[in-house]
């Protein structure tokens, strides 16, 4: 029996341009993040480098752009999430002096701003992880809608970029119980520390998620492995020894032709719906275990709160020898359906790139792959292309977001996908 026969067939959806302004600020738009409001699903908010936010009031058909500011500075790595009370949260890197890399206070904390009006305006924000002179980078957020708590994990560098073996990196955790106004003192949750070179020997890529009973789950990459940790008491206690959820052969940092850099950092998500897979934890990542000319998208899962993990399943369904990269995953909290967006070169013998969506309605056992970008694009190393894309799904409404490049200019796009 072909299980995929029960999956709906998706044709190329309508692509919506969100932003193509390459003269707004000092950076081309990239590294987009997106979130559908569970309180008002017609409201969608997105963000992109360096300090751009976008909001839509019509399910993503049209968009308005804002440049966000804070006295703590705004310096990229945008993360957008929403709670069921109508709040949106925008977490990003800090730059209090506004001088960027030339300043000693660059990356001195993680900043979190809140919008109570669907992304039209943002407060000045609060912060977590202020531990000078250490640097704070590569964060992600999760929300527990039952307790209203916000959880954040990220990488702390003793000194970003340092080759000194005495300078180390680690995964930190902080939480807020008052809608982001205040954040707890950061604690280290990684049992093993890495270097500060921002490479495969660095502990990096921590993405938290919240289980159906309030469990906090998080995974990250280090030294060709994906590590997993959890807390069952709202972040009070964590595992004494981190669990290795999967091997990541070749490491999280690898080369993709046409890009200045690329990574396969893991995405952690959990099914909190009432589906038969409720409570299943998923980790989605990329690696080059099949060779440097064959980057693939993978998924593993756990049904026992992360104590044991399935064998890796290859998500992209093409033959060997092509690149699939920059994966991100969303699990619809109302149905448990899994949606994964990634770049794909299966149709090309050069660096031309498409965007694909893989989706599963049977707990990740089978995936249907479909191209969702309306045209191919060609990236090159002269323009920073970012480190990730993103996707949000709620009640069958799926909104991926990605960067494309045309004639050395980047742009931010989404697609209108509805499994309803």
N, C-alpha and C positions, 0 to 999 in steps of 0.2 A: 504494500500500500504506500502510495506517495503522500506523505504527510503534508508536503508543500501544496498539494492540490486543495487543501482546506484553507490556505492562506489567500487573502485577496490579492489580485494582481494590480500593481500600481503602475500607471503610465507616468511619463515625465510630468511632474506637476508644474504649476505656474511659479516661475521664479520672480521674486520681488527684490528690487534694488533698495537697500537701506541707506547706503552712504558710498559716494564715489569722490568725495572732496579730498584731494590730496594736498591742498594748500591751507587747510585748517589746522594750524599748529605746526609743530616741528617733526611730527611722525606721520607716516602713511597709516591709514586705518588697518588694523589687523587684530589678531587674538580676540575674536568676538565671543561674547557670552550672552545667553538669552534665557528668559524665564517667563512662562505663562502664569498669571495669577490664579491660584486655586479659588480665591474669593470672587474674582471677576474675570473669567477666562477670556473675555474680549480684550482685556488689558494685557499687553505684553511689553516687557522692558528688555533692552539689550544694551551692551556696552562694548567699546573697542578702545584700543590704544590710541592716544595716550590718556585722554580724559574725556572721551566721547560717550554720551549715553543717548539712547533712542527710545521713544515710547510710541506705542500704537494703541488705539482705542477700538480698532475694528478687526481684531483677530490677526493682525499682521499684514493687512492689505496696504496700509499707508503708514508713514512714519514721520516723526518730528525729531530733530537733533538738538541736543544741548551739550555745552561744554561745562563739565562739573569742576568746581573749585573747593578747596578746603585749606584752612590754615596749616594743616599738616602736609599739604602738598598732594598731588595726584600724579603717579608715575607708572601707569600701566598695570599689566596683569589683572584686567577687569574680571570680576566675578559678580554675577547677578543672581540672586535668589529671591523668593517671595514666600510669605507665610499666608495662612488661611484667613488672617484678619485684614488683609488688604495692604500690608506693608511690603515694600521692596527694599532689599539691602544690596549695596554696592561696595564690595571690598576691593582694595587696590593697594599698590605699593606707595610708600611715602617719599616726600621730597620737601621738607619744611622750608628750606631756604630758597627753593626754586632754581637751584644751580645744577641739579642733576648729578651726574657722576663725578663732577669736580668738587662736590661738597662732602664733608665728613658726616653730615646727617642724612645723606641719601640712603634709603632703605633702613632707616632706624626704627621702623615700626610697621605694622599693618593697619591700615585705616579702613573704617567701616562707616559708610553713610547710609541714611535711611530716607526713603520717600514715602509719604502717606497719601500722595495724590496721583498714583499711577505713573510715577517717573517724571512728572512735570517739573518738580522741584525737589531739592535734596537738602538735608540739614548739613551742618558743618562736619558732623561725624565725631566718632570716638576712635579709640585705637587699642590694639593689643600688642604685646611683645616688645615693649620699649625696654631694651636691655643694652644700652650703649656700652662699648663701641661695636657690639655685634650687629650683623646685618640680617634683616628679615625678608624672606623672598618666597615665591611660589606657594601661595596659600589657596585654600578653598573653604567654602562654607556649607553648612547643612542646618536645617531647622527641624526641631521636634514640635509638631503642631499640637500635640497633646499638652506639653508643658510650656510651650512658647519659647523654650530655650534655643539659643543659637550656639552652634559648635563650629570651631575653626581649627584647622591644622595647617602647618606650613613648615618650611625649612629655615632653620637658623644657621648662619655661617659665622664662625668666629671672625673671619675676615674674607669677604667674598673675593674669589679669584686668587687667593693666596696659595702658593705652592709649599709653604712651610708645613711640615708634617705635624707640627704642634697645633696648627689651626684645624678645627674639626667642624663638621656639620651634623645636625640632628633634627628630628621631627618634634615640633612643639604643638601643644594643645592649649586652647583657651575657650572659655564659654561666657555667654551673657544670658542673664535671666530677666532682663528689663528692656527687651526689644533693641538691644545694641547700644544702650546708653553707657554702660560700664562693662568692662571685661575682666575676668579673673586673671590672676598672675599666671603667666605661661609656665607649663611644666613640660619636661621632656618625656616622650612616650616611646622613643626608639631605643631598643636595647643595644644596638650597634651604631657607632658613629662613623661618618664618612669623612672624605677630604673636603676642601673648599674650592675645588677647581671647576665645579659645575659640570661634571662629567659622570661616567658610570660609577665611579667610586665615591660619588656624593649621594647622601640620603635625600631623595627628592621625589616630588610628585604625589604628595599626600592629599587624598580626596576623601573626606568623611561622608558618612551616610547614617541615617537613623532607622532602626528596625521597628517592627510593629509593637514591641514592648518597651520602646525607648532605648534599646541597645545602641551604642555608638560603635560603628565599624569604620576602620580606615586601613588603607593599604598604600604602599609606596615602593619605589624601586631602589635597589642598591646592589652593586656587584653581581650582576646577572641573575638576580633573584627578585621576586616580589614578596615583600613582607606584609603581614597582616597583624593588626592589633585590635583589641576591643575593650570596651568598658560597659559593665552592666549596671552601673550606679551613677549615671550622668556625668561621667568623667572623673569620679573620685578615685577609682582604682583601675589599673590596666594590667595586662598580662605581665608576669615576671619575665617570660621569654616570648619574643615575637614568633609567630608561626610563618613558615615559608609556604605561601599559597601556590606558587608556580615558579619554575625556572624561566628566566628571560635570556635566552641564549644570545650572546652578542651584546647584551646590556641595553639600557634604555636610551643611550646616546648613540646615534648611528648616522650614516651619510645617505642622503637622498639626492640624486643628481638634480641640479637646478635650485637647490635650497642651500642657504648659508649654514643651516643647522637643522636637525630634526631629532625628535624623541619619541619614545613609545611608552611614556609614563602611564601608570594604571588608573582606571576610573572605577570607583567602587559605588555600587548601587544595590538596593534591596527591594524586594517585592513586599509592599505593605498593603496590597489589595486583599480582597477576599477570594482570590483565585486559589487553585489547588497548590500553587507554588508559594503561597504566602510564607514569608520569612526567609525565602531563598536569597542568599547573598551572591552577587555577581561581581567579578572583576574582569574588566575589558582592557586590553593592552595591545601593543604592537611589538614585534621583534623581527630579527633576521636569522632565526634559527635554521632557515632553509637556504641561507647564503646571502651575501651582501647585495646580490642583484634580485632579491626576492623577499621584500618586506611584507609581512602578513599581519592580519588582525585576528586576535584570539579572544576567547572568553573561557573562564573557569567559574564554577559555582560551588556553594556549600549549603547543605541543608541542616547543619548542626552548629549554627552560630559561629562558623569559621574554624572549627576544630579540625575538620578534614575537608579536602577539596577534590573536585572532579579532575579528570585528565583534561588538558587544554583542547578546546574545539576551535578549528579554523572557521572564521566567520565569512571571509571572502570565498566565493565559490568558483573562482576561475582556475585555470591551470597554473602550473608553476612558472616562475621566472619573471614576474611583474611586481611592481610596487603598489602596496596599499598602506596608507599611513595617516597620521594625525586623527586617530579615532576618538570618538566620544560617545557616551551611552546615556540614555534615559530610560527608566522603567516607569511606565504609566502607573501612578499610585491608585488609579481606579480600576485597572484591569490586569495589571501584571505584565502587559505586553512590553517587549524589549525592542528599543529602536537604537540603532548604531549608525552614526554618520562617519564617513572617512573619505579621503582622497583616493583615487583609483586610476591606474595607468594600464589596465588590462587590454584596452583597445589600441594601444599605441606602442611604437617601437622607439620612441624618443621621450622627451620630458613633458609632452602634452598631458594634461591632467583633467580628469572629470571628478565629479562628486557623486558618491553612491550612498544609498541608505540600505541597511540590512535590518530586517525585522523578523521577530519570532513571537509566536503566540502559544508556544508549548514549552516554556521554561528554558529556552536556549538550546533545545535538542535539534531544531532545524531552523535555518535562516533562509529567507528569500532576499536576493540582492537585486537592486534596481538603480539605474542611473537617475539622478534627480536634477543635475545641472543641465540647463538647456543648451549650453555650448561648452566646448573645450577651451581651456586657457593654458598659457605657457609661462610658468614662473622662471625667475632667474635670480642669481645670487647677488645682484647689484642692489636689490631692494629687500629690506627686512620683511619677511613673510609671516613672522609670528611663530608661536610654539603650539597653538591649539585652536580648535574650533569648538562647537558646543551644540547641544540639542535639548529641547524641552518637550515633554509630552503630558497631556492631561485630557482625560475623557475622550481619547481617540484623536484628539487634535495634536498634530506633531509639527513642531517648528524647528528644523535644523538651522544653523547659521554658520556661514563659512566666509573665508577670504578668497578672492580670486585676483589674478594679475593680468592686466592687458596693457601692452605698450609701456611697461615699467610703472604702471599705476595700479594700486590696489583698490579694491572695492569690497563692500560687505553685502552679503545676500542672504535671503531666507527663501523657503519654498512653502507653499500652502498645501499641506498634506493632511487629509482628514479620513480616518478610518471610523466612520460614524454611520 
